[in-house]
Amino acid sequence: MDLKTILIIEDDLSLSAGIALALKDSEFTFVRAKNLAEAGQHIQSAAFDLIILDLNLPDGNGLDFLKTLRRSSAVPVIILTANDLEIDVVTGLELGADDYLTKPFSLMILRARVKARLRSGPSPAWDRIEIDGFRFSFDQMEFFKNGVPVELSKTEQKLLRLFLANRGHTLTRARLVDAIWTNGSGYVEENALSVAVKRLRDKLEDTPSSPRYIKTVYGIGYTWVAQ
């Protein structure tokens, strides 16, 4: 089973440890950061499936961190706040948070929210994006390269969305297969992913045989290179 990696950004070390303990599962692995500086270092060096983010941290505001994060990543974020204020919740959701909990909260409820969010897929905040000459609108299913429409299959759309949501990070073949072919069919042909990647390159890359964006990480998987 491909483990889901969760980043916990929380300066209360007891609460951070409690969250990791409550979520302890064969499906999850954890990285913990006690401030935004540590969190930034972790994000630069690894890809995460979900982030649990405290808003009140010793070296800055979690909302500012979230705003910066959303410029390059659609990783699901659950915010934690000690302030039971409507404005905090509204601001967090408008900046791209996927869910929130107000302290004190039930760890069992947090566990349920985490599992629900990981099942629901990429954040709606990632429905539209522009990169170089590309313009992608996933909600409208419209994709353009240098102003020219590009027709993408459902599988190619899923693959592209995963690449963009994890720009600069390597996605394993197992993780991609698990995320894309989720119809319960069980068996997936070994070369199905390779074929899907090739078709996507043929449609998006200027030179598919020497791709600029969708790179193969030999023996591991693929990555969309952050420009």
N, C-alpha and C positions, 0 to 999 in steps of 0.2 A: 504494500500500500504506500502511495506517495504521501509523505507527511505534510501537513499544513503548518507553515511557520508563522507564529504570532509574535509581534513586537509589542511589549508592554512598556509604555513610557509613564512612569509613576515614581515620584520622589519619596513617597511613603513606602519604605522597604518592606514593612510588615504586610501592607496591603498588596504590594506587588507580588510578594511570595504567596499570599493567600489566593490571589487571582490565578497564579500559575498552578497552585495545588488544586483549586476548584475545577480548573479546566483540564487537569491532567488526564490524558487519554492517549490511546495508541495512535490516534489520528493527528495529534498535535505535538509540535516542539516549540520551545519558547526562547526568546532573547529578551533580556530586561535592560532598560535604560533608566537611570534616575534623574536625568535632565535632558534638555534639548540638544546639547552638544554631543552627548553620547548617542542619542537617537540618530542624529545626522550622520555620524560616523558609521553606524550600523546600516543605515539606508544606502549609503554610498557603496558598501561592500557586499550587500546581500539583497535578495528579493524576498518580500513578505506577502503572505496571503491575507493578513488582516493586522490592523494596528489598533491597540487600545490606548487612548491618549488622554491623560489628565490635562485639564486646561490651566491649572495653577502650578507652575513649576519654578524652581529657584532661579533659573537663568532666562526666563522669558514666558510669554503667553502662548499657550497651546494653539490658540486661534491663528496667531501669526504663522506658526509652524504649519498648520493645516493649509493655510492660504498658499504658502510656498510649495508645499507638497503637491497640491492639486495642479500646479503648472506642469508637472511631469509624470504624475502617477495617479491611477484610479484605484489603488489598493483600498479596500473597504476600511473605514475608520469608525470606531465607536468612541465617542468622547465621554469623559467622566468629569463632572463638575460638582463642587461643593456649594455652588451658588444656585439656589432654586429660583432662578430668575428667568422669565420668559425670553428676555433679550439675549441671554447667553445661548439658549437652545436655538432660537431663531437664527442668530448669527452663525452658529456652528453648522446648522443644516444648510444655510445659504452658501457657506464657504465650501461645502462638499462633504460634510460628515454624513454617514449613513444611518447612525443611530446615536442615542445618548442615554446615560444613566446619571441620576442625581445621588450624590453621597448623602447618607449611607444607603447602600443598595444591597440586595440579596445576591450572593455569589451564584446561586442556582439560576436566578433570572438572567444574570450576565452570561452564564454558560448557554442558556437557551437562546439568547440574542446572538451570541457568537456563532452557534451552529446554524441558526436561521440565516444569518448574513452570508456565511460561507456557502450555503446552498443556493443563494439567490443570484450569484454571479456578479459581474462588474457593475460598478456604480453608474446610475443614470447620468452623473456629471460628466461621464466619458462619452456621451452620445455624439458630440461634435468636436472635431479637432482639425487643426491645420498645421501641417509640417512641410516646410520647403514648398514644393509645387503641388503637394497633395491637399485635398479637402475631403474629409470623410464625415458623413452624417449617418450614424448607425440607426437612429430612430426613424429617419426617412428612407433608409437604405439607398442613399445616394453617395457615390464615390467618384471623385474626380482626380485626374492627374494632369497638371498644367492646363486646367480648364476643360479637359476632354473627359466625358463620362466613361467610367470603367464598370463593367458588369461583373459582380462577384456572386458566387454561389453562397448558400447559407454556411457551408463548411468554411469557405474562404473568409467570410465575414467574421465568423467566430475566431478563426486563427489570427486574422489581422487585429481584432480587438484585444486578444490576449497579448500579442506582441507589443502593441502600443501601450497597454496598461503596465507593461514590465520593461519599458525601454531601457537598454543598457544592462539588462540582467539576462542570464542564460536560463531558458526554460527547458527542462529535461523532456525527452521524447515521451516518457511515461506520463508526465504531468499534462502535456499537451493532448495526448490521446485520451486521458481520463476526462479532461475538461471539454473536449470537442465531441466525442462520441459517447454521449450520456443517455442514449435511448434504451438502455437495458439490453442491447443486442448481445452483449457478452463478448463474442469474438470479433476482433477487428483485424483485417489483413495487415500484415507486418509493414507493407510498403504504402499503406493508405496515407500516412502522415507525409511521407516523402513526396508522394504524388500531389497532395494538397499544397505543400510548400512550393513545389516546382511551378504549379499553376499560378499561385499567388505572385511568385517572382516574375513569371512571364508577363503578368498583367501590370505590375508596378515598377519593376526594375528596368532601367535603360539598357543594361547589359546583364541579362539573367544569369549567364555563365560566370560572371564576376560581380556579384551583387554588392551594392553599396549599403543597403539597409538590412535585408534579411540574411544574416550570416549563419553559416553552419559552425557549430562548436563540436568538432569531431569527437566521437565517442560519448557525447553528452546530449546535445540537442541543438537548439537554435536560439538566436537573439536578434532583436531589432536594435541595430547600433544607434546609440544616442549621438546625434550630430552636434 
